[in-house]
Amino acid sequence: MTAPLLEIQGLGKRFGGFVALDNINLSVAPQERVGLIGPNGSGKSTLVNCICGTLRNETGTVRFEGKAMDGLLAHERTRLGMARSFQLPRPFKTLTVAENLRVPLLYTVDARSGSKLSQRELDERCMELLALVGLADKAWQYPGDLTQVEMRKLELARAMAAEPKLLIADESMAGLSHSEVDDILALLVRLNERGITIIMIEHIMRAVMTFSQRVIVLVSGKKIADGLPEDVIRDPEVVGAYLGQ
Amino acid sequence: MRQSTFILGAVVLAIALFFAPRVLENDYIFFAGYVVLQYIVLATAWNILGGYCGYVNFGSAAFFALGAYTAVAIHKFSPMPMPLLIVAGGIISGLVGLGMGYLTLRLRGVFFAIASLAMAVVMQTLVINWDYVGGSRGAYIIRPQQVEIFSYQLPYIQYLFAWMLFLAVASLVIARTIERSKLGYGFATIRDDEQAAEACGVPTLRLKLIATTMSGALMGMAGAPFPYYIGYLEPASAFSLTYAVNSIAMPMIGGTTSWVGPLIGAVLLGTVQQVATVTISSAVNLLLVGILLVVFVIIAPNGIMGAVQAWQRKRRKA
């Protein structure tokens, strides 16, 4: 087995007396497609926030490419190659769609390579990414003029602009129609084919089952299952957690 | 417009602005114009933090006053040329800006505004108790009648006016440069969503410190010539709420997302206030600010520039 891209050991997070995450261990291999599921409030987003540095975990460590992430701020982790989309799209609403993508290009890609992209290169990259997600004709609009699904595509495009090794898509399909879900799924698969490791957090089981090579289940801040999708959904503990015992 | 063209245009306009009142042979225009220019600097400086980054600073008066008191302190020690005083005022206020940023930038929204106001009160108390610069009695600065420049005798008010004109042009050039740079994008992401900014690799804390330092330094620079302009400086007038309120109201009225906004707001409001001072009474100034603010909040909440941009966008869509 190759060295894991992301490795989490004994991760714990509490909010006051509430234990949000309890001794989470997991690892993700390069280029893997992992689904992370669990009922509402099971700690999925908290886990993402701990991985990306938005929240500080009290115990345990997150390792990315073998390097401990302790004490690194969110933007430093982004520069190392982690990217995330937010559960509720959080575009920069006073910047145009194209400018939204410029931010990670200027602040992550430039910082990583140590060289400066020219204006033309910046524009080209933005348009290329927008074409990839199908937003090319909206480049000069403001996020406020976009539909829900377009906003989610922008969210993914912005995460992509940072040229990540690992992309964490936090519920990028919630509230979308059947065909819109297929759109986003196809997009994620295309990104994965480009060599990007993807962790998908999702409630839509159809999406999780078709996309994931492996599924991890969180319930009440604990990992209760980790394996092949078809095995996991037959696991009595998982069934119990979702349907009640 | 290219940056070099812009700077050239601004300098030419500034030179014209300097020589026009000389033709009229009326020194009062220099007195009134100085105040308007001073507000262009203050409004532009406020906007770097308030407009670009979205952090509302209620303590502008403190940065301004610190610049002024730095000049007083240096003057008491040994009179120095104006450019040095301006640089010194900028450094002191910039450092205080950096310190305030470090202590308060974990606060957001209204809490940051309250903290900045509190900082102003603390600074005022310190100055009141600092005897060297006159404490609560204030300090007199006897300014020279004239300065000699290339064996030409320039009246001192014109000399001060020229410096403030220089500062106004400099701050506008800085603001415009920021807007079109990587820094400008970074500031905008802080204004819109700090968590998303971090996720895009923007070092938000460092950028906010850059903004508080720059904003504070420009305000301090605007304050440094003030004791020479006014002749007598005391804490209550240097730390006057008028500066804080005007520094906020002018960008708000002009529009906060572009460098043009504070310029329009400062010219408009500053001129109205100067006219009101000579025609009605100086006491009516703050009332005018209040009325204009209320009017703008209702008819153009994003200021004049915001209204223009919205109109352009609507026209493009149609």
Interface residues (C-beta under 8 A of the other chain):
Chain A: C52 G53 T54 L73 A74 H75 T78 R79 A83 R84 F86 R90 P91 F92 K93 T94 L95 E99 R102 V103 P104 L106 Y107 T108 D110 A111 R158 A159 A161 A162
Chain B: K182 Y185 G186 A188 T189 R191 D192 D193 Q195 A196 A197 E198 A199 C200 G201 V202 P203 T204 L205 T257
